[in-house]
Amino acid sequence: MGVLPARWLGFIGVVTVFCLQLTSPAAAASDCPASIDERAFASAAKLRELNGRMAGFGVRATGSPAHNRFLSWLERRVSRLPGMSVRSERFPIVRWQPGPGLLVSGGVVPVAAAIPYSAPGLRSGELIRLPGSEPITAANARGKVVLRDFPAVDRGYLAETRLHQDMIDAGVAGAAGVVVAFPFPHEQVRGYWDPHTGTHYRVPGVFVGSDAAGKLQPGTRTTIGVLAGRSPAVTRSLIATLPGRSPERIVIDTNTDGVGWVQENGTVALLALAEHFAHVPQRCRPRTLEFVFATGHLHRPAEGSEFRARALDAEYDDGGVAFAFVLEHLGTREFLPSAGSLQPTGAAELSGWFAGSPVLARAAAAALAARAVDRTFVLPGSDLPVPDRAPPQCSFGGIGTHFHSHLVPTMAMISGPWTLWAPSFGAEAVDHERMRRQVLAAGDAVLTLGAVPREQIAGPYLDLRRARAAGAATCSHDLPPEWAPMPARTR
């Protein structure tokens, strides 16, 4: 799912920071904190330790042994918190267990990574280079290994749609495989993981760095392979519930499957918030807090956040939910292409805090200002608005989209750096002091909104829900298929 399109820059000039003026007849006790006491919150060093522990499990492909070990560790840790109850939601999948890629073209060519969910096995054919403007078809690619340049995009995640379509088209065309050449060196793109649709492709595919790409000679017979496994499995989301004075919930969500230190360090943020709020007296928690550690973002046919959003949508009108809040890709540093490689700029990566109502937007702006979080913009959506649709803007840049598009009042904090799917940058990709300020701001917003009436929080969502019930167009909630189409000749 895309994050932070370049067109966001057009919004920046019109973003206004509002002073937060929210009142509620159900105000919390006078001795309860109005913001998080940072002296009692996880330090930047602690967040770094937790992030390193998460990354230390390795690539957490959905339902993989590494992912399952991480979930078990997370479950044990959250279950120990006072007052917290934890349950699982389980989803059957056909797991893709990652393994190395292989490429032989006039000699062994170093492979940076197998393209996720590409077909296991070895295949051979003539290597052909096709420009990105030329579709992959049976006429130009059947039986051949297609060499593509990585799409020219502002940030790597923006290439996902084209990479996914190339893998689909190559399978339908009966190609032998796909090689995608980065403009960056092997070491920087080692382990790259995208597309993350979770659709099983019909051909093997690999990524190579710019240094390896120079060894490839179109017209030569080439062998491509992916040493991965497919098998039935069950994956699960963890849902941790911390009771407040009211059973009405604030739902805080992220995903647990991921790669490296960036994707998905929202898990670390949720863990730190859960540990903090579990030690706040229940009388100072006006609403129940639900922490959703969702599965399936790297296997989106089983996108746990979408299934959680569907459930919240179904019960929202009964008054059980106040709002949802999604945290993704926090503390990220900006890396940009320079002289053939990705280099740090010294600045923070641009990020967005999406908010679907005026009250949520004011809470976001106030929290960002109070914690001095720069280069973060409060936005109403990342796609162009469509009049008479409910809602007019569907996308919140990432998994926050699932909740917002289901018309559950939603906030979502997210960034989309080049390091998002490039785990080789490790801890260097994250500024944990900045990450801490972002998480503190998120916690402040939760406290600020804790006792605000849900009707005020919802704002336009209530009219949008009525419009949807009356037949207004709405956003698509279709998830990717688990299997790509078969080659044309076998259908």
C-alpha positions in Angstrom: 0.0 0.0 0.0 1.4 3.4 -0.9 2.6 6.1 1.5 3.4 9.8 1.3 2.9 10.6 -2.4 5.0 13.5 -3.7 1.8 15.5 -4.3 1.6 15.9 -0.5 3.9 18.8 -1.0 1.0 20.7 -2.5 -0.8 20.5 0.8 2.0 21.8 2.9 1.5 25.4 2.1 -2.1 25.3 3.3 -1.7 23.2 6.4 -2.7 25.3 9.4 -1.7 24.5 13.0 -4.7 24.8 15.2 -4.9 25.5 18.9 -6.7 22.7 20.6 -9.8 23.7 22.4 -11.8 20.7 23.4 -14.2 20.4 26.2 -16.2 17.5 27.5 -18.8 17.0 30.3 -17.0 13.7 31.0 -13.6 15.3 31.8 -11.1 13.1 33.5 -10.2 13.5 37.2 -8.3 16.7 37.9 -5.2 14.9 39.1 -5.0 12.8 35.9 -2.3 13.9 33.4 -3.2 15.9 30.4 -0.1 14.7 28.5 2.4 12.0 28.9 5.0 12.5 31.6 8.1 11.8 29.5 10.1 11.0 32.6 7.9 7.9 33.0 8.0 7.0 29.3 10.4 4.7 27.5 13.7 6.5 26.7 15.1 6.8 23.2 17.7 4.2 24.2 14.9 1.8 25.3 13.0 2.3 22.0 16.2 1.5 20.2 16.7 -1.6 22.3 13.2 -2.8 21.5 13.5 -2.0 17.8 16.8 -3.9 17.7 15.1 -6.8 19.4 12.3 -6.8 16.8 14.8 -6.5 13.9 16.9 -9.3 15.5 14.1 -11.8 14.7 15.1 -11.3 11.0 12.7 -11.1 8.1 9.2 -11.6 9.6 7.5 -12.8 6.5 3.8 -13.4 7.3 3.3 -16.7 9.1 7.0 -17.6 8.9 8.9 -19.1 11.9 10.6 -15.7 12.5 7.2 -14.0 12.5 5.7 -16.6 14.8 8.7 -16.3 17.3 8.3 -12.5 17.3 4.5 -12.8 18.0 5.2 -15.2 20.8 7.7 -12.8 22.4 5.3 -9.9 21.9 2.4 -11.8 23.4 4.4 -12.8 26.5 5.5 -9.2 27.0 2.1 -7.6 26.6 0.3 -10.4 28.7 2.4 -9.5 31.7 1.1 -5.9 31.8 -1.3 -5.2 34.7 -5.0 -5.3 33.6 -4.2 -6.3 30.0 -6.0 -9.2 28.3 -4.7 -10.6 25.0 -6.4 -12.7 22.4 -5.6 -13.8 18.8 -7.4 -13.5 15.5 -6.3 -16.3 13.1 -6.2 -16.4 9.4 -5.3 -19.3 7.0 -2.8 -18.4 4.3 -0.5 -20.1 1.8 2.8 -19.0 3.3 5.8 -17.8 1.2 9.0 -18.7 3.1 11.7 -16.5 1.7 15.0 -17.9 0.4 17.8 -16.7 -1.8 17.6 -15.8 -5.5 19.9 -17.2 -8.2 21.0 -15.7 -11.5 23.5 -17.2 -14.0 24.1 -15.1 -17.1 27.6 -15.6 -18.5 28.6 -16.5 -14.9 27.0 -16.2 -11.5 25.5 -12.7 -10.9 25.0 -11.5 -7.3 21.3 -11.3 -6.4 20.3 -8.7 -3.8 17.0 -10.4 -3.0 14.2 -12.6 -4.4 11.2 -10.6 -5.4 8.6 -11.4 -2.6 6.2 -14.2 -3.5 7.9 -15.0 -6.8 7.7 -18.6 -7.9 10.2 -21.1 -6.5 12.3 -23.0 -8.9 14.8 -22.6 -11.8 14.0 -21.5 -15.3 16.2 -20.5 -18.3 15.7 -18.4 -21.4 17.2 -15.6 -23.4 17.8 -12.4 -21.4 15.9 -9.4 -22.9 15.8 -5.8 -21.8 12.4 -4.2 -21.9 12.1 -0.5 -21.1 9.5 0.4 -18.5 7.3 2.0 -21.1 6.8 -1.3 -22.9 4.4 -3.8 -21.4 5.4 -7.4 -20.9 3.4 -9.6 -23.3 3.6 -13.1 -24.7 4.8 -11.6 -28.0 7.9 -10.1 -26.5 8.6 -12.2 -23.4 7.3 -15.8 -23.7 10.1 -18.2 -22.6 12.5 -15.3 -21.9 14.0 -13.7 -18.8 12.9 -10.0 -18.7 15.4 -7.4 -17.5 13.7 -4.2 -16.2 15.2 -1.1 -14.6 13.7 -0.2 -11.2 11.0 2.5 -11.9 12.1 6.1 -11.7 10.2 7.2 -8.6 10.5 9.8 -5.9 10.5 7.1 -3.2 10.9 3.4 -3.6 7.4 2.4 -2.3 5.9 4.3 -5.2 7.2 1.6 -7.5 5.1 -1.1 -6.0 2.1 -0.9 -8.4 4.4 -1.2 -11.5 6.6 -4.0 -10.0 3.4 -5.9 -9.1 1.9 -5.5 -12.6 5.2 -6.6 -14.2 5.2 -9.8 -12.2 1.5 -10.4 -13.1 2.1 -9.7 -16.8 5.2 -11.9 -16.9 3.3 -14.8 -15.5 0.4 -14.4 -18.0 2.9 -14.0 -20.8 4.7 -17.2 -19.9 8.0 -15.5 -19.3 10.8 -17.5 -17.7 11.4 -14.8 -15.1 12.0 -11.2 -14.2 15.2 -9.3 -13.2 14.8 -5.8 -11.7 17.9 -3.7 -11.7 18.3 -1.0 -9.1 20.3 2.2 -9.7 21.9 1.6 -6.3 24.6 -0.8 -5.3 24.0 -4.4 -4.1 24.8 -3.7 -0.5 22.1 -1.0 -0.2 19.3 -3.1 -1.7 20.3 -6.4 -0.2 17.1 -8.0 1.2 14.7 -5.5 -0.5 11.1 -6.5 0.0 8.4 -5.1 -2.3 5.8 -5.6 -3.8 4.1 -6.6 -0.5 0.7 -7.5 -1.9 1.2 -11.1 -0.8 0.0 -12.4 -4.2 1.9 -15.6 -5.3 3.4 -14.9 -8.7 3.8 -17.5 -11.4 7.4 -16.7 -12.3 10.7 -16.3 -10.4 11.9 -12.8 -10.0 15.0 -11.2 -8.5 16.5 -7.8 -7.6 20.0 -6.9 -8.5 22.1 -3.9 -7.6 23.7 -1.5 -10.1 27.1 -3.2 -9.7 25.6 -6.6 -10.6 23.4 -5.2 -13.3 26.5 -4.2 -15.3 27.4 -7.8 -15.7 24.2 -8.7 -17.5 24.3 -9.0 -21.3 20.9 -9.1 -23.1 20.9 -11.9 -25.8 22.7 -14.4 -23.6 21.0 -17.5 -22.2 20.2 -16.9 -18.5 19.1 -19.0 -15.7 17.0 -17.5 -12.9 15.8 -19.1 -9.8 14.2 -18.5 -6.4 14.9 -21.0 -3.5 11.8 -20.3 -1.5 8.9 -22.4 -0.1 5.2 -22.4 -0.3 3.0 -24.1 2.3 -0.4 -23.8 4.1 -0.1 -21.9 7.4 -2.1 -20.0 9.9 -1.1 -16.5 10.9 -2.6 -14.3 13.7 -3.1 -10.8 14.9 -2.8 -10.0 18.6 -5.4 -7.8 20.2 -4.5 -6.5 23.6 -7.2 -4.8 25.7 -6.7 -2.4 28.6 -9.9 -1.5 30.4 -10.8 2.2 31.0 -13.6 3.8 32.9 -15.8 3.3 29.8 -16.0 0.2 27.6 -15.9 2.5 24.6 -12.6 1.9 22.8 -9.8 3.8 21.3 -8.1 1.3 18.9 -4.4 1.7 18.2 -3.1 -0.4 15.3 0.0 -1.4 13.5 1.4 -4.6 11.8 3.9 -7.1 13.1 5.1 -8.8 9.9 7.9 -6.8 8.4 11.6 -6.4 7.6 14.4 -4.5 9.3 14.2 -1.5 11.6 11.6 0.6 9.8 9.0 -1.8 8.6 7.3 -2.2 11.0 8.6 -0.3 14.1 5.0 0.8 14.8 5.0 -2.4 16.9 7.6 -0.9 19.2 5.6 2.3 19.5 2.4 0.3 20.4 4.4 -1.8 22.9 5.8 1.4 24.6 2.4 3.0 24.7 0.8 -0.2 26.1 3.5 -0.4 28.8 3.0 3.2 29.8 -0.8 3.2 29.9 -1.0 0.0 31.8 0.7 1.8 34.7 -1.7 4.7 34.6 -4.6 4.3 37.1 -7.8 3.1 35.4 -9.6 6.2 36.7 -7.3 8.2 34.4 -8.2 6.2 31.3 -11.6 7.5 30.3 -11.9 4.9 27.5 -10.7 1.4 27.0 -7.6 1.1 24.9 -7.3 -1.7 22.3 -3.9 -2.4 20.9 -4.0 -4.2 17.6 -0.8 -5.9 16.6 -2.0 -7.0 13.2 -0.7 -9.6 10.8 -1.0 -9.8 7.0 0.5 -6.5 5.8 3.1 -8.5 3.9 0.4 -11.0 2.8 -2.4 -8.7 2.1 -5.1 -11.3 1.3 -5.0 -11.8 5.1 -4.6 -8.1 6.0 -5.4 -8.1 9.7 -6.0 -4.4 9.9 -8.6 -4.6 7.1 -10.5 -7.4 9.0 -10.2 -5.4 12.2 -11.6 -2.3 10.5 -14.5 -4.3 9.1 -15.4 -5.4 12.6 -15.2 -1.9 14.0 -17.3 -0.6 11.1 -20.0 -3.1 11.9 -20.2 -2.1 15.6 -19.4 1.6 15.4 -23.1 2.7 15.3 -23.7 0.8 18.5 -21.3 3.2 20.3 -18.5 0.8 21.1 -15.7 2.6 19.3 -14.4 6.2 19.6 -11.7 6.3 17.0 -8.8 4.4 15.5 -5.1 5.5 15.4 -2.5 3.8 13.2 1.3 4.2 13.7 3.8 3.2 11.0 7.4 3.8 10.0 8.4 6.2 12.8 11.6 8.1 13.4 12.8 7.7 9.9 15.8 9.6 8.4 15.8 10.9 4.9 18.0 9.2 2.4 18.0 10.4 -1.2 19.8 9.3 -4.4 23.2 10.9 -4.9 26.0 9.9 -7.3 24.5 6.4 -7.8 23.7 5.5 -4.2 21.4 6.4 -1.4 22.9 9.0 1.0 21.5 10.5 4.2 20.6 14.2 3.9 20.8 14.9 7.6 17.1 15.7 7.8 14.1 13.7 9.0 12.0 12.0 6.3 8.8 13.8 5.5 5.9 12.3 7.3 2.2 12.7 7.6 -0.4 12.6 10.4 -3.7 12.0 8.7 -6.9 13.0 10.4 -10.4 12.5 9.3 -12.3 15.1 11.4 -11.6 18.7 12.6 -11.3 17.5 16.2 -8.8 14.8 15.3 -6.8 17.3 13.2 -6.6 19.8 16.0 -5.5 17.2 18.4 -2.8 16.0 16.0 -1.5 19.6 15.3 -1.4 20.4 19.0 0.5 17.2 19.9 3.1 17.7 17.1 3.7 21.3 18.2 4.0 20.4 21.9 6.6 17.7 21.1 8.5 19.8 18.5 8.0 17.1 15.8 9.2 18.8 12.5 8.6 17.8 8.9 5.3 16.2 9.8 2.0 17.6 8.3 -1.6 17.1 9.3 -3.4 16.0 6.2 -7.0 14.9 5.2 -5.9 12.2 2.8 -3.2 11.3 0.2 -5.5 10.8 -2.8 -7.5 13.4 -4.8 -11.0 13.9 -3.3 -14.0 12.5 -5.2 -17.2 14.5 -4.7 -20.2 12.6 -3.4 -18.0 9.6 -2.3 -18.1 8.6 1.3 -15.4 9.5 2.2 -14.2 11.8 -0.5 -10.6 10.8 0.1 -10.0 7.1 0.7 -6.3 6.9 1.3 -4.5 7.6 4.6 -1.2 6.5 3.0 -0.9 3.1 4.7 -3.0 0.7 6.8 -4.9 3.7 8.3 -6.7 3.6 5.0 -8.6 0.5 6.1 -10.2 2.2 9.1 -10.8 5.6 7.5 -12.3 4.1 4.4 -14.7 2.0 6.6 -15.8 5.3 8.0 -14.4 4.7 11.5 -13.0 8.0 12.7 -9.2 7.7 12.2 -5.8 9.2 12.7 -2.7 7.7 11.1 1.0 8.7 11.4 3.3 7.4 8.7 6.4 8.1 6.6 7.7 6.4 3.4 11.5 6.6 3.2 13.8 4.8 0.7 14.8 2.6 3.6 11.2 1.4 4.1 11.8 -1.9 2.2 15.6 -1.8 2.3 16.5 -3.5 5.6 20.3 -3.2 4.9 20.4 0.3 6.4 19.7 -1.2 9.8 19.6 1.1 12.9 21.0 3.9 10.7 17.6 4.3 9.2 15.9 5.4 12.4 16.4 8.5 14.7 15.1 7.1 18.0 15.0 10.5 19.7 12.7 11.6 16.9 10.7 8.4 17.1 10.3 9.0 20.9 8.9 12.5 20.2 6.5 11.1 17.7 5.3 8.4 20.1 4.9 10.9 22.9 2.8 13.1 20.6 0.7 10.1 19.8 0.2 9.3 23.4 -0.6 13.0 24.1 -3.3 12.9 21.5 -4.8 9.8 23.0 -5.0 11.5 26.4 -6.4 14.7 25.0 -9.2 12.8 23.1 -9.8 10.3 25.9 -12.8 12.1 27.4 -14.0 14.1 24.3 -17.5 12.9 23.3 -17.4 10.5 20.3 -19.8 12.7 18.3 -17.3 15.6 18.5 -14.5 13.3 17.5 -16.5 11.9 14.6 -17.5 15.2 13.1 -18.2 14.5 9.3 -17.9 10.8 9.7 -21.5 10.6 11.0 -22.9 12.3 7.9 -20.7 10.1 5.7 -22.0 7.0 7.4 -25.5 8.1 6.8 -24.7 8.9 3.1 -23.2 5.5 2.7 -26.3 3.9 4.2 -28.4 5.8 1.7 -26.4 4.4 -1.2 -23.5 6.9 -1.7 -20.4 5.5 -3.5 -17.7 4.4 -1.1 -14.1 3.2 -1.2 -13.0 -0.2 -2.4 -12.2 -2.7 0.3 -11.0 -5.5 -2.0 -7.9 -7.3 -1.0 -5.3 -8.7 -3.4 -5.9 -12.3 -4.6 -3.7 -14.9 -3.1 -2.7 -16.2 -6.5 -1.8 -14.4 -9.7 -3.4 -15.4 -12.9 -2.1 -18.5 -14.7 -0.1 -18.2 -17.9 -2.4 -17.7 -20.9 -1.5 -20.9 -22.6 -2.8 -23.0 -19.7 -6.1 -21.3 -19.2 
